Amino acid sequence: MSESYINLLHDLHLPASSPLPASLPTVLAYHLATLPLPQLTHLCRVLLQSACLWSKTGDPQDLVHYERGQEIYRAIQRGFLGRVDHVSQEQGPGWRGRRQLANCLDAVLQALDGSDESEQASSSSKLQINHPVRKLVVASGCLSALQAVKERQDSLYVGGKSLMGRAENETLILWAEVLEYMTGTTPQLDLTWTSNDHRRPGDLLSSGPAVSTAMSLPTYLAAQTLPIVDSAKLGALPVAPLISMLTTTIESCFDNGRLFDGLDDDLIETVDGLAWNSPSSSQDRLDSLLRLPLYPELGRVSRLLGNLFAAPGAELEYIESSCLRLLRLVARVEASWRRCRWSDVTKDTELASTTRLAKQPWTHHKTLLFTLTMIHSALMTLLTSTPSQVGRPPAAVLDLTSLTLQTFSKVYFVTQRFGPDGFGAYLNAWHGALDLCARASSDDARAIITKLEPRHASSQTDREVDRACLTYYLNVAEQLMETLPDDYVESHIMPMTRRYLDDARYADAFDSAHSVVLAVFAKNKRCSIELMPWYSDLVLRSYPEMMTSSQIRLAYTTMVKRASEVDDALAWYCVAKLIKTIQDIPPHALEDTNALAASDVPRESNLASLSSSEAVQDALGRSQHEARFERDSESDDKPEDVSTRLDDVAGPSPLESHALSLRRGHLLLVLIDLIPAVNLTLLLTLLDTIAQLIQAEGHTGERAGAARLEGKDAIVKVLFATLGEAFDAKTATSGGLSVLKRTRALTAS
């Protein structure tokens, strides 16, 4: 027995009040990695019953201190990793190495049994060695080491029943003991269940009541090891107490939603901007929360909670209870944030220079958003991956979906600040929830979106938090437009869009309001016809102050498509309004009077030289396929899902950018976009008008610049490219061929 090992045993036997050398965790890890197996078992038993090792306060009742538990867990993890390295070097990665490592694991787990303790052992010693949390620390350290070996893909295989499987099973058994210790009940655990078993793990146990307080060390251990354990095995545990414990941990890390209470009292208005007193009680509170032991573990905690939702023993009532608690948490956080003036700050320049450096509020906001997103993304994956059902999803599924949407509504002001782009988990949760809602009945969809109605929408507030709730509500309304009843759209949704349709100060609300209107057109809602006269005027006067050229093209084309499905006269009303707007704008600069006069003189158009372009030849060639040009309203083909998001529209192509150099270029592009949107009865008249308007952009003599000619050429190319796309193999006919020939003749004149 080495002197180092003797000194370690001496230190472990010291009284609870004795100070420990700082090197003890390192020494402990070394001997765990190198001791012979019999001595390894003995060391683990001494470790479990050590009074001074587990207690940091010296209090005999302090059987497991959080920080000491962390140190021991890490020492065991390092020790077992060292044991893996020794075995791999001495025995190799083959069967002998795996057998030797399995024996080492057995030696450690034998110490956790406690059955070999002598009858003369004191009751306190038995209590210490059989303390479930202490044993869980040891088992979790071994399991974590094996998980790390598997993750780094060592040549020594640690999977299988004798190693990873054995460590997982023993850890789960100890978890059952810990939950019994925490809840005062005795869960019946059965690890014989497999994925092919006809029984459900949830049927093999009796779960105790929900945990009322977070247990820091067990939660830390759960976050380190259980997220990697298969959900099917987690179902063998009492899932309800675990879900409740993790939910409580999240609530505690965010002060049960009272994060920003009192923050406004510590804010003062200065010449430099809004300033945060430092030091202050609110600053101390937010800093102290960031220093909580489990705060850095929230990512793993949220991942584990999501995995528990998918565990076979997780009933929907457990999941719904957790989601309700998280919804109440974010509602309190939002209310607490709304009460302080900082919530109305949209630019850092509105803050005093010293306050701009304070990142605590938004660190908490971002962490909360990330935590909730990981949980609800896992939930939506679970709900959408179940076998599809005919018709309406079950009421319980829709209730959970509603909770997901309500939760994200409360933190949308955070999402707007950081953006969901690249955040795959958020998009997964968002699209999953909307997919389920889209399968619901109209009444169900209305009930879901009613719970998202912003409470302050009627007051037309400019507060950022309230505006974010309204924007989120409009985003959901846009996605569910096809399902929502017409009465609700007209009485609730459309009134909320009115203020922002001609107010682009708030880009998110502006884009969402217009996207709702476009969805009304795209989904053929009852009020779409009444909107067209007013909305067409609004769109035409929105460039360039409120909308980009690409946005007005999307908006106007979506509207005219809807009009064409109803009445050609209505469609032409919208088209004629656009033509009149174009004609009211001189094609040349107002001061260029000579150019204006010259534009009235007939001349050869550049279109003639472009009529043999590849785009036209391609269109003419494809038009010879004898397929119908007109859209067949009785076609069995699934209608194309057209995007109605104003903020998702792509910018102009390089060719279209050249066309925008013309004074009327943005409107000419809109008019050309209407070619596939109108019916054949209007197409020839539309093409005649387009050709005439392009000819009006003709040569302006020697004063015409190269940029102007380049812009006109670009318009012509866009026209023929649009024609080429319109007359594809599905829609080109002899009628389509005549249209193309007519256009070619017009452009050549």
Buried (B, 14 or more C-beta within 10 A) or exposed (E): EEEEBEEBBEBBBBEBEEEBEEEBBEBBBBBBBBBEBEBBBBBBBBBBBBBBBBBBEEEEEBBBBBEBBBBBBBBBBBBBBBBBBBBBEEBBBEEEBBBBBBEBBBBBBBBBBBEEBEEEEEEEBBEBBBBBBBBBBBBBBBBBBBBBBBEEEBEBBBEEEBBBBBBBBBBBBBBBBBBBBBBEBEBEBEBEBEEEEEEEBBEBBEBBEBBEEBBBBBBBBBBBBBBBBEBBBBBBBBBBBBBBBBBBBBBBBBBBBBBBBBBBEBBEEEEEBBBBEEEBEBBEBBEEBBEBBBBBBBBBBBBBBBBBBBBBBBBBEBBBBBBBBBBBBBBBBBBBBBBBEBBBBEEEEBBBEEBBEBEBBEBBBBBBBBBBBBBBBBBBBBBBEEEEEEEBBEEBBBBBBBBBBBBBBBBBBBBBBBEBEEBEBBBBBBEBBBBBBBBBBBEBBBBBBEEBBBEBBEEEBEBBBBBBBBBBBBBBBBBBBEBBBEEBBBEBBBEBBEBBBBEBEBBBBBBBBBBBBBBBBBBEBEBBBEBBEEBBEBBBEBBEEBBBBBBBBBBBBBBBBBBBBEEBEBBBBBBEBBBEBBBEEBBBEEEBEEBBEBBEEEEEBBBBEBBEBEBBEBBBEBBEBEBBBEBEEEEEEEEEEBBBBBEEBEEBEEEBBBBBBBBBBBBBBBBBBBBBBBBBEBBBBBBEBBBEBBBBBBBBEEEBEEEBBBBBBBBBBBBBBBBBBBBBEBBBBEBBBEBBEBBBEBBBE
